[in-house]
Amino acid sequence: MASATRAKIAVFISGSGTNMAALLYASRLEGAAYEIVLVASNVEGADGLKLAETEGVATFTHSHKGITREEQDAAMEEAAIKAGADYIVLAGYMRILSQGFVERWEGRMLNIHPSLLPKYKGLDTFARAIEAGDSHAGSSVHIVTHELDAGEVLAQVKVAIAPDDTPDTLAARVKIAEHQLYPRAVADYVSRGSDPEYLYAKVSKLALALPETHEKTSHGSPGFRVGTEKSGKFFAHFSQMHHGSQHIALLVKTGSMDELLTLVESQPEVYYKPDYYGASGWIGVILNRPGVDWDHVQDWLMRSWRAVAPARLTKLHDAANMF
């Protein structure tokens, strides 16, 4: 599902950049969810840089030789930020990243690995799959975390292993499959922030994790209540572009109209006053925007839940949190 505003991506490479090329040409198709704003490499003269330059994409090179991992990462990161990148996509970038760099881009950095994770992390994946007698090898797109090749797997593609396969022949076929997999997985991931089903699932999981809560439709939209089915009170609503709004949002209770108006005025990119609920002190927390802090969303749900929950529940919840 493509969003109206395309996500901006920096691609990091070290070599030929065939996966980068697949990402680039997919981004040129109608309705693409992302655009590549930078191709960066740690290897001067890498073939992938030449292709990017030919296609009119900005490039950047910074050699890792003779400097610390942190210094290399800082230079690459600065280039990505200057290019306006929302995400970093690793496509054959043969460097282990520093912890600080990974933390700063948590949830916004993807990688492709030539195995069916969690099998065969690290190197020599095709030789290991053949030696193990596996029927299939393949490739996985995952979120980058501190642990090597251990982040959430977003998508995979399987490739059959032929009886006479060598690591090289198998790698050649997996590479073809990767070129189909990576653009789709990246597009799906960067589009999640504008996908109502994905956003609703996130909100629902957080809301229903609170004590004695249940879902109930209100004015045609999903809402969440605390208490019994008969007498429960709403503490949150999920709003999908209602009443002409362009927002997909979580509606929660503020302490006062003054607080609502102050938040909307000071952070209009995060909050808005809903036409229907705003007069009653409900504020809209905008979800279809870059960089949503889900801990912040959870805090609002908790606060709104506490505002209407029976005292016995809030006391029990406070007591449980003490241990």
Secondary structure, DSSP 8 states (H G I E B T S, - for coil): ---SS-EEEEEEESS--HHHHHHHHHHTSTT-SEEEEEEEESSTT-HHHHHHHHTT--EEE---TTS-HHHHHHHHHHHHHHTT-SEEEESS------HHHHHHTTTSEEEEESS-TTSS-SS-HHHHHHHTT-SEEEEEEEE--SSTT-S-EEEEEEEE--TT--HHHHHHHHHHHHHHHHHHHHHHHHHGGG-HHHHHHHHHHHHHTSTTEEEEEETTEEEEEES-TTT-EEEEEEEESGGG---EEEEEE-S-HHHHHHHHHH-TTTEE--TTTGGGTEEEEE-SSTT--HHHHHHHHHHHHHHHS-HHHHHHHHHHHT-
